[in-house]
Amino acid sequence: MRVLVAGATGVVGHPLVGALRARGHQVSALVRAASRAEAPDADAVVTADALDREALLSAVSAARPEVIVHQMTAFRLLGDDPAGAFALTARLRTEGTANLIAAARAAGARRLVAQSIAFAAAPAGEPVLDEDAPLYLQAPDPGWAATVGAVAELERLVLGSPDLAGVVLRYGALYGAGTAYARTGGTGQSVLAGRLPLPGGASGITSFLHVEDAVGAAVSAVESDAVGLFHVTDDDPAPAAQWLPHYARTLGGPPPRTIPAALAPRLLGWFTAHQLTAARGAANARARTALGWKPLRPSWRDVLGQE
């Protein structure tokens, strides 16, 4: 098939191009002009900013894809400008997705696979939730509420286009090379420096996903006829009280100190406090059944902190 990967310089998009080519697909990489030097080896490289509708229409038309994979975020900016990274990612999930759908239609694509996140559910109900659980649209933190709102809009757009077979892959917390959980990543450095304490209880659940398993799920979604919304996570959702001390030991960092849960939002920021104390995990049964996918790394315990 002719496949276009949008966001082809990202932590998932870059290896995805190679994985699809290894499966015999003809792959075009869509990158911003400023990132062309970082583009992966592909059958073709096309350049456009997803927020420039006309440029995107032209680039996608030149590639003539049958399937488009949307992996666009702005998390490359997290180290220098976290607020800007999240704001631009929200625009890519809303305006960028709408532009990409218009370009897909104009180019005659039949299928769209888009990246989302598996940790945007409201913190209610069981510790591990399926895809039918409501999103945390009313989060008390304005930044996280905006992020979840953009996720909801991306999912609505992708799954609400009757002329495109839409698939949304909600990735768990990505770890592996190039992620925040790599030794050189932001979370890894915070843990090594002893800057990520455990709030009392630390019962927030994280569902992890290795980058290579994210790539595998995207390949499965490209080649499948299934449509819909899928959690793509490992098989071992775990509370912070388990994964954070294990991660610190694997990195060779100091054991996380404990702080009162009530102080966590002020000391760590609202989102980190939420992740460590209240977040829900994500069940992956639907992806296993419908996409025929399963994680090659079923538990974070074997790899997290080793890359």
C-alpha atoms as one frame of an Amber mdcrd trajectory, in Angstrom:
protein
   0.000   0.000   0.000   0.942   3.631  -0.370   1.213   5.008   3.168   1.914
   8.566   4.299   3.347   9.021   7.799   2.662  12.532   9.115   5.020  13.435
  11.933   7.743  11.207  10.513  10.585  12.704  12.578   8.946  11.879  15.917
   9.804   9.170  18.416   7.167   6.839  16.911   6.925   8.239  13.390  10.620
   7.855  12.545  10.893   4.094  13.239   7.377   3.550  11.866   8.508   4.558
   8.382  11.163   1.843   8.400   8.804  -0.750   9.869   6.206  -0.128   7.167
   8.800  -0.276   4.388  10.077  -3.561   5.790   6.523  -4.889   5.368   6.592
  -3.964   1.669   4.616  -0.732   1.789   5.520   2.335  -0.260   5.994   5.008
   2.389   6.084   8.784   2.124   7.340  10.790   5.100   5.617  14.115   5.787
   7.871  16.527   7.682   8.149  20.237   8.274  10.634  22.012   6.007  12.816
  22.848   9.014  13.042  19.146   9.917  13.737  17.736   6.472  17.336  16.882
   7.393  15.982  14.662  10.188  13.604  12.731   7.913  13.900   8.938   7.963
  14.767   6.894   4.899  11.534   6.758   2.934  10.349   6.174  -0.608   9.527
   9.879  -0.735   9.766  12.876   1.582   7.179  15.662   1.326   7.234  18.862
   3.333   4.428  20.914   4.825   3.307  22.413   8.095   0.057  20.728   9.123
  -1.307  24.093  10.235  -0.851  25.450   6.681  -3.902  23.944   5.008  -2.989
  24.706   1.398   0.588  23.492   1.769  -0.655  20.297   3.404  -3.204  19.674
   0.655  -0.447  19.984  -1.931   2.008  17.720  -0.096  -0.504  14.954   0.573
  -1.790  15.118  -2.990   1.753  14.585  -4.269   2.098  11.433  -2.159  -1.258
   9.924  -3.273  -1.591   7.787  -0.126  -4.129   5.055   0.386  -3.539   5.204
   4.150  -2.395   8.136   6.294  -0.861   7.735   9.759  -1.104  10.829  11.985
   1.753  10.894  14.523   2.061  14.687  14.792   2.880  16.341  18.117   5.138
  19.185  19.236   6.746  17.353  22.146  10.183  18.090  20.668   9.743  21.467
  22.377   9.101  20.080  25.867  12.629  20.634  27.150  12.698  24.337  26.251
   9.054  25.379  26.353   6.651  22.908  28.015   3.630  25.221  27.831   4.330
  25.977  24.180   4.769  22.274  23.409   1.372  21.408  24.847  -0.344  24.384
  23.208   1.074  23.564  19.776   0.271  19.869  20.205  -3.336  20.842  20.993
  -3.460  22.812  17.722  -2.013  19.873  15.801  -4.674  17.611  17.326  -7.475
  19.983  16.350  -6.581  22.234  13.393  -3.869  19.904  12.143  -6.181  16.878
  12.219  -8.944  18.770  10.408  -6.460  19.859   7.736  -5.101  16.333   7.394
  -8.604  14.913   6.942  -9.316  17.479   4.217  -6.048  16.547   2.520  -6.827
  12.836   2.841 -10.167  13.323   1.133  -8.660  15.420  -1.651  -5.950  12.807
  -2.269  -8.386   9.887  -2.286  -7.061   8.175   0.851  -9.346   5.522   2.301
  -7.985   5.087   5.838  -6.644   7.323   8.614  -4.779   6.045  11.687  -4.187
   8.661  14.395  -2.205   8.799  17.623  -3.989   9.676  20.872  -3.290   9.042
  24.567  -4.559   6.398  26.998  -4.220   8.486  30.168  -6.874  11.148  29.619
  -9.751   9.336  31.354 -11.608  10.884  34.246 -10.396   9.440  37.585 -13.559
   7.547  38.456 -14.573   3.911  38.586 -12.247   0.942  38.395  -8.446   1.339
  38.609  -8.102   0.143  34.986 -10.599   1.403  32.404 -11.593   0.481  28.869
 -12.145   2.811  25.916 -15.749   3.571  26.903 -14.742   5.456  30.058 -15.356
   9.224  29.869 -12.471  11.594  29.266 -11.465  14.104  31.945 -12.907  17.092
  30.111 -13.731  18.833  33.396 -10.246  18.515  34.900  -9.648  21.306  37.439
  -6.334  22.234  35.844  -6.917  24.475  32.786  -3.878  23.146  30.951  -4.887
  19.504  31.308  -8.525  20.307  30.502  -7.337  21.941  27.261  -5.148  18.937
  26.438  -8.009  16.485  27.019 -10.364  18.694  25.016  -7.948  18.590  22.070
  -7.686  14.798  22.385 -11.479  14.525  22.336 -11.665  16.704  19.214  -9.011
  14.646  17.412 -10.919  11.468  18.185 -14.220  13.001  17.098 -12.764  14.144
  13.794 -11.013  10.868  12.969 -13.905   8.617  13.930 -16.623  10.915  12.568
 -15.543  11.052   8.917 -17.839   8.641   7.030 -15.677   8.656   3.888 -12.538
   7.597   5.815 -12.006   4.413   7.798 -10.821   5.937  11.069  -8.624   4.337
  13.722  -7.481   6.026  16.928  -4.602   4.457  18.842  -4.485   5.679  22.421
  -0.876   5.078  23.405   0.092   4.489  27.002   2.960   6.390  28.634   5.728
   5.911  26.081   9.113   4.696  27.262  12.268   3.678  25.441  14.883   5.561
  23.446  14.031   9.204  22.822  11.215   9.398  25.382  10.928  11.234  28.681
  11.568   7.932  30.483  14.912   7.322  28.779  17.908   7.928  31.032  18.548
  11.233  29.244  14.865  12.201  29.123  13.146  14.701  31.347  11.592  12.166
  33.714  14.780  10.097  33.841  16.845  13.134  34.770  14.340  14.191  37.439
  14.454  10.756  39.060  18.255  10.604  38.920  18.388  13.988  40.631  15.868
  12.960  43.299  13.344  15.525  42.096  10.366  13.177  41.661   9.014  12.230
  45.093   6.161   9.873  45.916   3.013  11.540  47.268   1.493   9.643  50.180
  -0.401   6.599  48.898   0.947   6.972  45.351  -2.030   4.997  44.032  -2.296
   6.637  40.604  -2.090   3.977  37.874   0.135   4.246  34.806  -0.178   2.025
  31.751   3.161   2.035  29.940   4.020   1.280  26.311   7.420   0.737  24.741
   8.038   2.787  21.607   8.619  -0.353  19.548   5.218  -1.689  20.611   3.625
   1.621  19.591   5.216   1.169  16.159   3.932  -2.404  15.980   0.407  -1.307
  16.817   0.489   1.382  14.121   1.621  -1.196  11.546  -1.222  -3.492  12.630
  -3.724  -0.629  12.315  -2.496   0.243   8.809  -2.902  -3.338   7.641  -6.148
  -4.147   9.483  -9.711  -3.504   8.352 -10.762  -2.695  11.925 -11.940   0.787
  12.792 -12.555   2.538  16.076 -10.828   3.502  19.276  -8.137   1.328  20.877
  -5.997   1.487  24.002  -2.462   0.476  23.089  -0.670  -0.320  26.337   1.335
  -3.076  27.953  -0.279  -5.767  30.107   0.928  -4.464  33.472  -0.818  -1.288
  34.668   0.828  -0.297  37.942   0.494   2.271  40.727   3.224   4.850  41.190
   4.128   3.201  44.498   5.395   0.246  42.431   6.799   1.664  39.215   8.574
   4.785  40.482  10.844   3.080  43.095  11.597   0.289  40.573  12.461   2.859
  37.911  14.734   4.758  40.311  16.589   1.556  41.245  17.046   0.576  37.597
  18.421   4.007  36.740  20.733   3.881  39.751  19.157   6.960  41.282  18.187
   7.671  44.894  14.989   6.149  46.295  12.106   8.614  45.868  11.357  10.450
  49.065   7.767  10.589  50.325   5.780  13.807  50.587   2.243  14.480  51.874
  -0.298  13.985  49.093  -1.858  17.376  49.845   1.412  19.119  48.955   1.923
  17.266  45.677   0.092  19.675  43.325   2.092  22.647  44.632   5.455  20.849
  44.651   5.096  18.788  41.460   2.463  20.572  39.406  -1.123  19.481  38.968
  -0.618  16.928  36.201   2.279  15.055  37.815   0.402  14.950  41.113  -2.662
  13.618  39.302  -0.621  10.953  37.516   0.949   9.743  40.750  -2.161   9.839
  42.945  -5.387   9.541  40.916  -4.859   8.511  37.274  -6.480   5.332  35.947
  -4.822   2.641  33.859  -5.996   1.501  30.431  -7.071  -2.012  29.384  -5.735
  -3.234  26.029  -8.125  -6.151  25.354  -9.903  -4.406  22.469  -6.679  -3.784
  20.540  -5.602  -7.383  21.069  -8.904  -8.712  19.715  -9.677  -6.311  16.867
  -6.188  -5.450  15.630  -4.517  -8.766  16.378  -1.809  -6.836  18.195  -0.055
  -7.678  21.433   2.903  -5.993  23.140   6.278  -7.619  22.629   7.190  -6.119
  26.006   4.191  -7.065  28.129   5.590  -5.437  31.282   7.510  -2.241  31.934
   9.313  -4.076  34.759  11.678  -5.735  32.294  12.903  -2.660  30.382  11.896
   0.674  31.979  15.029   2.621  32.904  17.452   0.434  30.936  17.541   2.597
  27.763
